[in-house]
Amino acid sequence: MAYIAVNDVDHYYEWITHNGEPPGSGKPVMVFIHGWGGSARYWRSTALKLSDRYDALLYDMRGFGRSRLSPARLDKIQARGYELETFADDLIALLDALGIDQVDLNAHSMGGSVAVFLLNRYRDRIRRAILTCNGIFEYDQPAFEAFYRFGKYVVQFRPQWLAKLPLAPRLFIARFVHQAIPLAEQRAFLQDFLDADYDTALGTIFTSVSKRATEVMPVEFQKLSVPTLLVSGQYDQIIPADLGEKAAALNPTVQYSLIPKTGHFPMLEAPEIYMDAVRNFLAAP
């Protein structure tokens, strides 16, 4: 397990390379960004499929997965807030610390929104990007307020004993997927959710689904100049496919691909169809 200090947080990271070769052999680097409540663990199978052409860098965002927050530095960390732009800044600082100049991206869900800020703020550092299950919302005050109340309850009620219940992983992942995913992935996602830092998990609920986000994200999509593929799952209940299609329609730089019969994790639910879309995008000039 490797860690690197970035903005007062020891960030977990790992490399996925072809046959376990050391990174830096001349291949381009693809960075994978996970979504809310998750970690880099669910990206491993996708990274392995691309390791013939990329050195894949996986990392856990601040407060999620294995990037735990030190109590001694908590005040300073919390003072940065939870705006998604700050997570984009974290990734650039991580790349600087590792001596990596330019990368491709594959980002999922909330991580896709982080990636959009990254693409516009640091466009010289990104060659091209894949946004998996991302999109733009319209502001609905009653719905958003209900989401916040529900989200706060969910984040508060996370006893560790849930991970020991045999059916808990399957029940927890059910809302996220349309097709079954491997049990190991179900268990890992539940454990990541249980381990997420309370303030970070709650804070990013308020910043990723907010009135500001509904105003800012369409503008950010319109500004994109980096070749981008936006992938949606046909039956995604978290970020419905039509929200992804609307986002892609804002900018001719963004290609759109719909993965049939999948939910919020098309890369795990229909990996071969997902990889076909990704490889076709990467093969384009």
Contacts in CASP RR format, 6 or more apart in sequence:
PFRMAT RR
TARGET T0000
AUTHOR 0000-0000-0000
METHOD contacts of the structure
MODEL  1
MAYIAVNDVDHYYEWITHNGEPPGSGKPVMVFIHGWGGSARYWRSTALKL
SDRYDALLYDMRGFGRSRLSPARLDKIQARGYELETFADDLIALLDALGI
DQVDLNAHSMGGSVAVFLLNRYRDRIRRAILTCNGIFEYDQPAFEAFYRF
GKYVVQFRPQWLAKLPLAPRLFIARFVHQAIPLAEQRAFLQDFLDADYDT
ALGTIFTSVSKRATEVMPVEFQKLSVPTLLVSGQYDQIIPADLGEKAAAL
NPTVQYSLIPKTGHFPMLEAPEIYMDAVRNFLAAP
1 12 0 8 1.000
1 14 0 8 1.000
1 66 0 8 1.000
2 12 0 8 1.000
2 13 0 8 1.000
2 14 0 8 1.000
3 10 0 8 1.000
3 11 0 8 1.000
3 12 0 8 1.000
3 13 0 8 1.000
4 10 0 8 1.000
4 11 0 8 1.000
4 13 0 8 1.000
4 94 0 8 1.000
4 97 0 8 1.000
4 98 0 8 1.000
5 11 0 8 1.000
5 97 0 8 1.000
6 62 0 8 1.000
6 90 0 8 1.000
6 93 0 8 1.000
6 94 0 8 1.000
6 97 0 8 1.000
7 62 0 8 1.000
7 77 0 8 1.000
7 80 0 8 1.000
7 89 0 8 1.000
7 90 0 8 1.000
7 93 0 8 1.000
8 70 0 8 1.000
8 73 0 8 1.000
8 76 0 8 1.000
8 77 0 8 1.000
9 62 0 8 1.000
9 63 0 8 1.000
9 67 0 8 1.000
9 69 0 8 1.000
9 70 0 8 1.000
9 73 0 8 1.000
9 77 0 8 1.000
9 90 0 8 1.000
10 67 0 8 1.000
10 68 0 8 1.000
10 70 0 8 1.000
11 59 0 8 1.000
11 60 0 8 1.000
11 61 0 8 1.000
11 62 0 8 1.000
11 67 0 8 1.000
11 90 0 8 1.000
11 94 0 8 1.000
12 39 0 8 1.000
12 40 0 8 1.000
12 59 0 8 1.000
12 60 0 8 1.000
12 65 0 8 1.000
12 66 0 8 1.000
12 67 0 8 1.000
13 40 0 8 1.000
13 57 0 8 1.000
13 58 0 8 1.000
13 59 0 8 1.000
13 60 0 8 1.000
13 94 0 8 1.000
13 98 0 8 1.000
14 40 0 8 1.000
14 57 0 8 1.000
14 58 0 8 1.000
14 59 0 8 1.000
15 23 0 8 1.000
15 55 0 8 1.000
15 56 0 8 1.000
15 57 0 8 1.000
15 58 0 8 1.000
16 44 0 8 1.000
16 47 0 8 1.000
16 48 0 8 1.000
16 51 0 8 1.000
16 55 0 8 1.000
16 56 0 8 1.000
16 58 0 8 1.000
17 23 0 8 1.000
17 25 0 8 1.000
17 27 0 8 1.000
17 51 0 8 1.000
17 55 0 8 1.000
17 56 0 8 1.000
18 27 0 8 1.000
18 51 0 8 1.000
18 52 0 8 1.000
23 29 0 8 1.000
23 55 0 8 1.000
23 57 0 8 1.000
24 55 0 8 1.000
25 55 0 8 1.000
26 55 0 8 1.000
27 53 0 8 1.000
27 54 0 8 1.000
27 55 0 8 1.000
28 53 0 8 1.000
28 54 0 8 1.000
28 55 0 8 1.000
28 102 0 8 1.000
28 103 0 8 1.000
28 104 0 8 1.000
28 127 0 8 1.000
29 54 0 8 1.000
29 55 0 8 1.000
29 56 0 8 1.000
29 57 0 8 1.000
29 100 0 8 1.000
29 102 0 8 1.000
29 103 0 8 1.000
29 104 0 8 1.000
30 47 0 8 1.000
30 50 0 8 1.000
30 54 0 8 1.000
30 55 0 8 1.000
30 56 0 8 1.000
30 57 0 8 1.000
30 103 0 8 1.000
30 104 0 8 1.000
30 105 0 8 1.000
30 106 0 8 1.000
31 56 0 8 1.000
31 57 0 8 1.000
31 58 0 8 1.000
31 59 0 8 1.000
31 91 0 8 1.000
31 95 0 8 1.000
31 103 0 8 1.000
31 104 0 8 1.000
31 105 0 8 1.000
31 106 0 8 1.000
32 40 0 8 1.000
32 43 0 8 1.000
32 46 0 8 1.000
32 47 0 8 1.000
32 56 0 8 1.000
32 57 0 8 1.000
32 58 0 8 1.000
32 59 0 8 1.000
32 105 0 8 1.000
32 106 0 8 1.000
32 107 0 8 1.000
32 108 0 8 1.000
33 59 0 8 1.000
33 61 0 8 1.000
33 91 0 8 1.000
33 105 0 8 1.000
33 106 0 8 1.000
33 107 0 8 1.000
33 108 0 8 1.000
33 111 0 8 1.000
33 112 0 8 1.000
33 114 0 8 1.000
33 115 0 8 1.000
34 40 0 8 1.000
34 42 0 8 1.000
34 43 0 8 1.000
34 60 0 8 1.000
34 61 0 8 1.000
34 64 0 8 1.000
34 108 0 8 1.000
34 109 0 8 1.000
34 111 0 8 1.000
35 61 0 8 1.000
35 64 0 8 1.000
35 107 0 8 1.000
35 108 0 8 1.000
35 109 0 8 1.000
35 110 0 8 1.000
35 111 0 8 1.000
35 112 0 8 1.000
36 64 0 8 1.000
36 109 0 8 1.000
36 110 0 8 1.000
36 111 0 8 1.000
36 201 0 8 1.000
36 204 0 8 1.000
36 205 0 8 1.000
36 208 0 8 1.000
37 64 0 8 1.000
37 65 0 8 1.000
37 192 0 8 1.000
37 193 0 8 1.000
37 196 0 8 1.000
37 201 0 8 1.000
38 64 0 8 1.000
38 65 0 8 1.000
38 189 0 8 1.000
38 192 0 8 1.000
38 193 0 8 1.000
38 196 0 8 1.000
39 60 0 8 1.000
39 64 0 8 1.000
39 65 0 8 1.000
39 66 0 8 1.000
39 188 0 8 1.000
39 192 0 8 1.000
40 58 0 8 1.000
40 59 0 8 1.000
40 60 0 8 1.000
40 65 0 8 1.000
41 65 0 8 1.000
41 185 0 8 1.000
41 188 0 8 1.000
41 189 0 8 1.000
41 192 0 8 1.000
42 108 0 8 1.000
42 185 0 8 1.000
42 188 0 8 1.000
42 189 0 8 1.000
42 265 0 8 1.000
42 268 0 8 1.000
43 56 0 8 1.000
43 58 0 8 1.000
43 106 0 8 1.000
43 108 0 8 1.000
43 267 0 8 1.000
44 58 0 8 1.000
45 267 0 8 1.000
45 268 0 8 1.000
45 271 0 8 1.000
46 106 0 8 1.000
46 267 0 8 1.000
46 271 0 8 1.000
46 274 0 8 1.000
46 275 0 8 1.000
46 278 0 8 1.000
47 54 0 8 1.000
47 56 0 8 1.000
47 58 0 8 1.000
48 56 0 8 1.000
49 271 0 8 1.000
49 275 0 8 1.000
50 56 0 8 1.000
50 278 0 8 1.000
53 282 0 8 1.000
54 104 0 8 1.000
57 98 0 8 1.000
57 100 0 8 1.000
57 103 0 8 1.000
59 67 0 8 1.000
59 91 0 8 1.000
59 94 0 8 1.000
60 66 0 8 1.000
60 67 0 8 1.000
61 67 0 8 1.000
61 87 0 8 1.000
61 90 0 8 1.000
61 111 0 8 1.000
61 114 0 8 1.000
62 69 0 8 1.000
62 77 0 8 1.000
62 87 0 8 1.000
62 90 0 8 1.000
62 200 0 8 1.000
63 69 0 8 1.000
63 196 0 8 1.000
63 197 0 8 1.000
63 200 0 8 1.000
63 201 0 8 1.000
64 192 0 8 1.000
64 196 0 8 1.000
64 197 0 8 1.000
64 200 0 8 1.000
64 201 0 8 1.000
65 192 0 8 1.000
65 195 0 8 1.000
65 196 0 8 1.000
68 195 0 8 1.000
68 197 0 8 1.000
69 77 0 8 1.000
69 197 0 8 1.000
69 200 0 8 1.000
70 77 0 8 1.000
78 199 0 8 1.000
80 86 0 8 1.000
81 203 0 8 1.000
82 199 0 8 1.000
82 200 0 8 1.000
82 203 0 8 1.000
82 204 0 8 1.000
82 206 0 8 1.000
82 207 0 8 1.000
83 207 0 8 1.000
84 110 0 8 1.000
84 111 0 8 1.000
84 113 0 8 1.000
84 114 0 8 1.000
84 117 0 8 1.000
84 204 0 8 1.000
84 207 0 8 1.000
84 208 0 8 1.000
85 117 0 8 1.000
85 121 0 8 1.000
87 111 0 8 1.000
87 114 0 8 1.000
88 114 0 8 1.000
88 115 0 8 1.000
88 117 0 8 1.000
88 118 0 8 1.000
88 121 0 8 1.000
88 122 0 8 1.000
89 121 0 8 1.000
91 114 0 8 1.000
91 118 0 8 1.000
92 118 0 8 1.000
92 122 0 8 1.000
92 125 0 8 1.000
95 101 0 8 1.000
95 103 0 8 1.000
95 125 0 8 1.000
101 125 0 8 1.000
102 124 0 8 1.000
102 125 0 8 1.000
102 126 0 8 1.000
102 127 0 8 1.000
103 125 0 8 1.000
103 126 0 8 1.000
103 127 0 8 1.000
104 126 0 8 1.000
104 127 0 8 1.000
104 128 0 8 1.000
104 129 0 8 1.000
104 130 0 8 1.000
104 282 0 8 1.000
105 115 0 8 1.000
105 118 0 8 1.000
105 119 0 8 1.000
105 126 0 8 1.000
105 128 0 8 1.000
105 129 0 8 1.000
105 130 0 8 1.000
106 129 0 8 1.000
106 130 0 8 1.000
106 132 0 8 1.000
106 278 0 8 1.000
107 114 0 8 1.000
107 115 0 8 1.000
107 129 0 8 1.000
107 130 0 8 1.000
107 131 0 8 1.000
107 132 0 8 1.000
107 134 0 8 1.000
108 132 0 8 1.000
108 133 0 8 1.000
108 134 0 8 1.000
108 267 0 8 1.000
109 132 0 8 1.000
109 133 0 8 1.000
109 134 0 8 1.000
109 238 0 8 1.000
109 239 0 8 1.000
109 264 0 8 1.000
110 204 0 8 1.000
110 208 0 8 1.000
111 134 0 8 1.000
112 131 0 8 1.000
112 132 0 8 1.000
112 134 0 8 1.000
113 134 0 8 1.000
113 208 0 8 1.000
113 213 0 8 1.000
113 217 0 8 1.000
115 129 0 8 1.000
115 131 0 8 1.000
115 134 0 8 1.000
116 131 0 8 1.000
116 134 0 8 1.000
116 217 0 8 1.000
116 220 0 8 1.000
116 221 0 8 1.000
116 224 0 8 1.000
117 220 0 8 1.000
118 125 0 8 1.000
118 126 0 8 1.000
119 126 0 8 1.000
119 129 0 8 1.000
119 224 0 8 1.000
119 225 0 8 1.000
119 226 0 8 1.000
119 228 0 8 1.000
120 220 0 8 1.000
120 223 0 8 1.000
120 224 0 8 1.000
123 225 0 8 1.000
123 226 0 8 1.000
126 226 0 8 1.000
127 226 0 8 1.000
127 227 0 8 1.000
128 226 0 8 1.000
128 227 0 8 1.000
128 228 0 8 1.000
128 229 0 8 1.000
128 281 0 8 1.000
128 282 0 8 1.000
129 226 0 8 1.000
129 227 0 8 1.000
129 228 0 8 1.000
129 229 0 8 1.000
130 228 0 8 1.000
130 229 0 8 1.000
130 230 0 8 1.000
130 231 0 8 1.000
130 278 0 8 1.000
130 281 0 8 1.000
131 228 0 8 1.000
131 229 0 8 1.000
131 230 0 8 1.000
131 231 0 8 1.000
132 231 0 8 1.000
132 266 0 8 1.000
132 267 0 8 1.000
133 231 0 8 1.000
133 232 0 8 1.000
133 233 0 8 1.000
133 236 0 8 1.000
133 238 0 8 1.000
133 239 0 8 1.000
133 263 0 8 1.000
133 264 0 8 1.000
133 265 0 8 1.000
133 266 0 8 1.000
134 230 0 8 1.000
134 239 0 8 1.000
134 244 0 8 1.000
134 247 0 8 1.000
135 217 0 8 1.000
135 221 0 8 1.000
135 230 0 8 1.000
135 239 0 8 1.000
135 243 0 8 1.000
135 244 0 8 1.000
135 246 0 8 1.000
135 247 0 8 1.000
136 214 0 8 1.000
136 217 0 8 1.000
136 218 0 8 1.000
136 221 0 8 1.000
136 243 0 8 1.000
136 244 0 8 1.000
136 246 0 8 1.000
136 247 0 8 1.000
136 250 0 8 1.000
137 209 0 8 1.000
137 213 0 8 1.000
137 214 0 8 1.000
137 217 0 8 1.000
137 243 0 8 1.000
138 214 0 8 1.000
139 211 0 8 1.000
139 214 0 8 1.000
139 215 0 8 1.000
141 211 0 8 1.000
144 209 0 8 1.000
144 210 0 8 1.000
144 211 0 8 1.000
147 205 0 8 1.000
147 209 0 8 1.000
148 205 0 8 1.000
148 206 0 8 1.000
148 209 0 8 1.000
151 202 0 8 1.000
151 205 0 8 1.000
152 202 0 8 1.000
152 205 0 8 1.000
155 196 0 8 1.000
155 198 0 8 1.000
155 201 0 8 1.000
155 202 0 8 1.000
155 205 0 8 1.000
156 198 0 8 1.000
158 193 0 8 1.000
158 194 0 8 1.000
159 194 0 8 1.000
160 194 0 8 1.000
162 168 0 8 1.000
162 172 0 8 1.000
162 190 0 8 1.000
162 194 0 8 1.000
163 169 0 8 1.000
163 187 0 8 1.000
163 190 0 8 1.000
163 191 0 8 1.000
163 194 0 8 1.000
168 190 0 8 1.000
169 183 0 8 1.000
169 186 0 8 1.000
169 187 0 8 1.000
169 189 0 8 1.000
169 190 0 8 1.000
170 183 0 8 1.000
170 186 0 8 1.000
172 186 0 8 1.000
172 189 0 8 1.000
172 190 0 8 1.000
172 193 0 8 1.000
173 181 0 8 1.000
173 185 0 8 1.000
173 186 0 8 1.000
173 189 0 8 1.000
173 190 0 8 1.000
175 237 0 8 1.000
175 238 0 8 1.000
176 189 0 8 1.000
176 237 0 8 1.000
176 238 0 8 1.000
176 263 0 8 1.000
176 264 0 8 1.000
176 265 0 8 1.000
177 262 0 8 1.000
177 263 0 8 1.000
177 264 0 8 1.000
177 265 0 8 1.000
177 268 0 8 1.000
177 269 0 8 1.000
178 233 0 8 1.000
178 234 0 8 1.000
178 235 0 8 1.000
178 236 0 8 1.000
178 261 0 8 1.000
178 262 0 8 1.000
178 263 0 8 1.000
178 269 0 8 1.000
179 261 0 8 1.000
179 262 0 8 1.000
179 263 0 8 1.000
179 269 0 8 1.000
179 270 0 8 1.000
180 269 0 8 1.000
181 265 0 8 1.000
181 268 0 8 1.000
181 269 0 8 1.000
182 268 0 8 1.000
185 265 0 8 1.000
185 268 0 8 1.000
207 213 0 8 1.000
217 247 0 8 1.000
218 247 0 8 1.000
218 250 0 8 1.000
221 247 0 8 1.000
221 248 0 8 1.000
221 250 0 8 1.000
221 251 0 8 1.000
221 254 0 8 1.000
222 250 0 8 1.000
222 251 0 8 1.000
223 251 0 8 1.000
224 251 0 8 1.000
224 253 0 8 1.000
224 254 0 8 1.000
225 253 0 8 1.000
226 253 0 8 1.000
227 253 0 8 1.000
227 255 0 8 1.000
227 281 0 8 1.000
227 284 0 8 1.000
228 251 0 8 1.000
228 253 0 8 1.000
228 254 0 8 1.000
228 255 0 8 1.000
229 254 0 8 1.000
229 255 0 8 1.000
229 256 0 8 1.000
229 257 0 8 1.000
229 277 0 8 1.000
229 278 0 8 1.000
229 281 0 8 1.000
230 244 0 8 1.000
230 247 0 8 1.000
230 248 0 8 1.000
230 254 0 8 1.000
230 255 0 8 1.000
230 256 0 8 1.000
230 257 0 8 1.000
231 256 0 8 1.000
231 257 0 8 1.000
231 258 0 8 1.000
231 259 0 8 1.000
231 266 0 8 1.000
231 274 0 8 1.000
231 277 0 8 1.000
231 278 0 8 1.000
232 239 0 8 1.000
232 240 0 8 1.000
232 241 0 8 1.000
232 243 0 8 1.000
232 244 0 8 1.000
232 245 0 8 1.000
232 256 0 8 1.000
232 257 0 8 1.000
232 258 0 8 1.000
232 259 0 8 1.000
232 266 0 8 1.000
233 241 0 8 1.000
233 258 0 8 1.000
233 259 0 8 1.000
233 260 0 8 1.000
233 262 0 8 1.000
233 263 0 8 1.000
233 264 0 8 1.000
233 266 0 8 1.000
234 241 0 8 1.000
234 258 0 8 1.000
234 259 0 8 1.000
234 260 0 8 1.000
234 261 0 8 1.000
234 262 0 8 1.000
234 263 0 8 1.000
235 241 0 8 1.000
235 261 0 8 1.000
235 262 0 8 1.000
235 263 0 8 1.000
236 262 0 8 1.000
236 263 0 8 1.000
236 264 0 8 1.000
237 263 0 8 1.000
237 264 0 8 1.000
238 263 0 8 1.000
238 264 0 8 1.000
239 264 0 8 1.000
241 258 0 8 1.000
244 256 0 8 1.000
245 256 0 8 1.000
245 258 0 8 1.000
247 254 0 8 1.000
248 254 0 8 1.000
248 255 0 8 1.000
248 256 0 8 1.000
249 256 0 8 1.000
255 281 0 8 1.000
257 277 0 8 1.000
257 281 0 8 1.000
259 266 0 8 1.000
259 269 0 8 1.000
259 270 0 8 1.000
259 273 0 8 1.000
259 274 0 8 1.000
259 277 0 8 1.000
260 270 0 8 1.000
260 273 0 8 1.000
261 269 0 8 1.000
261 270 0 8 1.000
262 269 0 8 1.000
262 270 0 8 1.000
262 273 0 8 1.000
262 274 0 8 1.000
263 269 0 8 1.000
266 273 0 8 1.000
266 274 0 8 1.000
267 274 0 8 1.000
267 275 0 8 1.000
END
